[in-house]
Amino acid sequence: MSKSGTSAQPLVFGAYGTGTTPVISGSIAVGNWSPYQGSIWVASVPQPVAHVYVAGERMTLARYPNSGWLNMASGSTGSINDPGLGQPAGYWNGARVVIRSSGWCFETPTVTAHTAGMLNHSGITHNPGPHAWSYYLCNKLSELDSPGEWYHDVVAGQLYLWTPDGSDPNTLLVEAATAQHGAVIAWSQQHVRVQDLAFRHQTYAGIKIDGASNCRIQSCDMRQTLYGIRSFGTSNSYVSNVFNEIYGQGAMLIDNSSVFESNTLTDVGLVPGSGDGNWSHFGIRATGTGNVIRQNRLLRIGYSGIEVNNDALVERNVIDQAVLLLNDGGGIAFDNANGLIIRDNVIRSSYGNINGTAPTAPGHYPIAHGIYFGNTQVTNTLVQYNTVTACRGSGIHVDHTMVSSGIQVKHNVLYNNAVQLSLSDLSNYNGPGAVPPYYVPNYNDVYEGNTLYSLSAGQACMLQYNVHSASLVDFGTYTANKYHNPYEPLLIRIHNTNTGEVRKFTLARWQAERGEDLSSTTGDLSLQEMQVTEVLSGELVANGTFNSNVNDWGAWPTNGQVTHSLTYLDNGALRSHLPNASQYPEMFLRNNTPAPIVSGNWYRMRFSTQANVHGELRAGTKGMTQMTGNAVIHERSFPFGPSRRDQEHIFQSGLSDQAILQFVHHHSEPTYWLDNVSLQRVAVAPADPEDHQLILINDTDLPMDFNLTGCWSDLNQVLHSNTIQVPAFRSVVLLKVDDVLCGLSTGSMEWQATSLQELLVHPNPAPAGSMVKVDLQQVDDPRHMDLIDPNGRLIAERMPISNEGHFRLPDGLPAGIYLLRFDRADGAALMSRISIVD
C-alpha cells in the first residue's frame, strides 16, 4: 500500500457486502503429491516453506527426538557437547537446532559441523556453559519418521509430508506457508485503514506497517503467522482485532503515540523455536513513547503478556495464563521506563515454564510475576489499582538498579500469589550508573494502600531481597497497606543473600523494629490448611498446662532456665529464658516423657505464647532416634511477642518413633512464656480456603453485582450480604463472618434478624477498654453478656453488667465490628453490633 488517504477520507482496504470474511492467505495449496517411501509423499514447492498445514492444523517439522528433549553435557555459543549423539560424523550437518539457551528464550542455529558427540553450529546469544540445557534437532529428511511431520528441500524445491492419519494428501487440503506479509503499508504513507479482513499463514507478519502514520487496523483476524501485526510508525491505532495461534508475537509496535485497544489475543508464542530471535513469544510488545495499551484481553501467552517501555499507559487489560512456554517473565513487564503508568489491569496465573532449562543453572524454578519491573532503568513509574492473583512468582516484583527512582505502587490487590510483593536490589550491577560495590542504602519508592493477601503458609505477603551489602536496604515508605496470611503470621520476610540471613516478621515486629508501615494493618483470622474431623487420641503431652509446676520439662544448654510463672497466660505458665550465648546461642526446651508417633498419621499441636519482646520460636516434634543430630520429625517457626498468641499446627509424621516436643529460641530474644501445650492424633480433611475468604474480580468495563451467600466482611470491616457491587476492573477480598452479624439466621444459632437492635448500647462506636451502657429496659433483665469478634469467635464470656446497665469493653481489642449477645432470663438471646474504634 503505497498511497495515502486524508484524515477526512482515509484510504480503506476491507470487506464489503455480506458473507464470509475475506482471507488474505500467505500459503499456497499443494497438490500433485506422489508416493516417496513408506507413508511419506512428495510434491513440488519451489518457494521457501515456513510451515505446513493439513486441514488448517499446523504440522511438525521433522525432528529428533520426535517428542521431548535431548540434554547437552555442556555447550558454548557455537557448540554442543553431547556424548549421547551416536550418529555418524556429518549426519547432522545443515540441520536446525532448537536450544533452550536461557530461561527466557529459545535459539535456533544451524549445524555447521558434526562429529561424534559434538555439534558445531552458527552463533547464539546465550552461552550454555557447563550446564545441561535441553535441545532438539530438526529440518532433516531422514528424521521424517512419524505421522504429522514434514520436510522441505529448498534447493530441490521438494516438499515431503507424512499426513496425520497416513492418508493420501491429494485428498486433503495441504497448504504451505510461503509469503512473508499479508499487507504492507509503505514508508511515509498516512491515513490508511485496513478493516474486516482475515490474515492467515504469513511467514512474517499478517500486517506490516513500514514507517507509516495515522493508520488504523480494525476488526481484522490474524491467525498462524509469526507476527499478527508488526509496525514501525506513529499515531496509529489497532482496535478490536483478533489474534489466534501466533508463533512469535501477537503485536510488535515500534511506534510512538499509538493506541492498541480492545483486541483479543489467544495462544500466542506457544511453539518452541518458532519465535523471532532470542526475545520473542510476547502477547504485545510496544517500544517508543506515548503509546497506550488499553482494554485488551490476552489468554495463554508463551512469555510476557504485555512488554512496554518509556512512558506508555497500560490500563484495563485482562491477562490470563502468561509465561506458559518460557520463564522469568510476567503478565505485564517493562524496562527503560520513565513516566510509565500501569493501572486497573487484571492478571491471573503467570506460570513460568522450566521444561528444558538446566537444573544446575541459576533460576531453575518458576519465575513468573504478575507485574515485573525490569532490570535496567525504571524511573517515575506508577503501578496502581491492579489485581494480580494465582501467579507462581510474585504478584508485583520490583527490581532495582542504582538509578531507580520515583517508583509508586499503590492500591493494588495481590491475592494468592507465591509472594504478593517482592522487592530487590539484585540488578544494581546492571544498567546506567552501576558502580561497585553496587549498594544503594535508600530508595524513594512508595508502597501505599495495597492489599497483600496470602492463601497458604508457604506464601509471603512481602519478601525483600538484599544482595550487595550486609546492611539492609530501605526501599522506601509504606503506608496503609493490608497484610493478611491466615495460615502464617510471619508474613514479611527479608533475605539478605550477602550474609545468607533470612528473617521473618509479624507486622507488629516489622513496625516496631523497622519503623515501617505504621499505619498498615493485618487481620486476626487464623486458619489451618487441613481441618480436624475427629480427635483420635488422648493428650500425648504430660503437664502441658503448667497450672502448678513445670515438671517433666527441661532445657539445653545448661544455662537455659525453665521456671514456673504466674505472670502471663492462664493459671500458671512455663518461663523459658536463655540469658546469653556463653554455651550456645539457642535454647532447646523439651518435654521429658516421649509419646508414640506413627508415620503417615496426622497430629495437631497447640500451644500459647507471650513475651516482653518480639521473637521467633521454632516448634515441632523430635524422635528419640534423632536426638544426636539436627533432624526433626517436623518443625515450624512461630512468632511470639507482647500480645498473647494461641498457636496451632497440623502436620503429618514421616517417621514412626517415640517423640517429644521441642521449642527453640535465640538468646537475642531471651525470654518467652509457654502454656496450654497439647499434642493429639487427629483425622483430617483438606480445608477449602474459599469457605473463609474469597476474591471477587470484575474484569469488565461496567460495575458488576456479585451474589453472596451468608455474611461477609471486606478488609475495611464493612459487612456485606446478598449482593456486593465491584467497580469496573477492580476487585474486593471478603472474609466469612458469622451470619448473625448481618442480621441473618444461622443453622447453629436460631437468632432472628429482629433481635439485632442497633441502639441497644451507647456510645457506639466506642474505644476498647471504655465503659459502655446498655438500655436494661430494651434487653429485659439480661443475665450475662458475651462479646464475639467479626469471625464468630468468643472474645469475652459472661461480662458483668451493673445495675445501671454499665459494662466495660476488654482492653486491646483491634478496631472492627463486634457482636454483643445478651442472654435473658427466659432463655432467649438478643444481639447487637458494636463498633470498636482506635
Helices and strands as residue ranges (DSSP letters): E 11-14, E 23-25, E 27-29, E 34-37, E 40-44, E 52-54, E 57-58, E 60-61, E 63-64, E 70-71, E 74-76, E 79-81, E 96-102, E 105-107, E 111-115, E 118-121, E 134-138, G 141-143, E 149-153, E 158-161, G 169-171, E 174-177, E 181-185, E 192-195, E 198-200, E 205-213, E 216-218, E 221-223, E 227-234, E 237-239, E 242-246, E 249-254, E 259-261, E 264-268, E 284-287, E 292-294, E 297-301, E 306-310, E 313-315, E 318-320, E 329-338, E 341-343, E 346-348, E 368-373, E 378-384, E 387-389, E 394-399, E 405-410, E 413-415, E 419-424, G 426-429, E 442-448, E 451-453, E 460-466, E 474-479, E 482-484, E 492-496, E 501-505, H 507-514, E 521-522, E 530-535, E 553-556, E 561-565, E 573-577, E 586-591, E 595-597, E 602-610, E 615-623, G 624-626, E 634-640, E 645-652, E 657-666, E 671-686, G 689-691, E 693-698, E 704-714, E 719-726, E 730-737, G 739-742, G 753-755, E 761-762, E 766-767, E 771-774, H 776-779, E 782-788, E 794-799, E 806-808, E 816-824, E 829-837
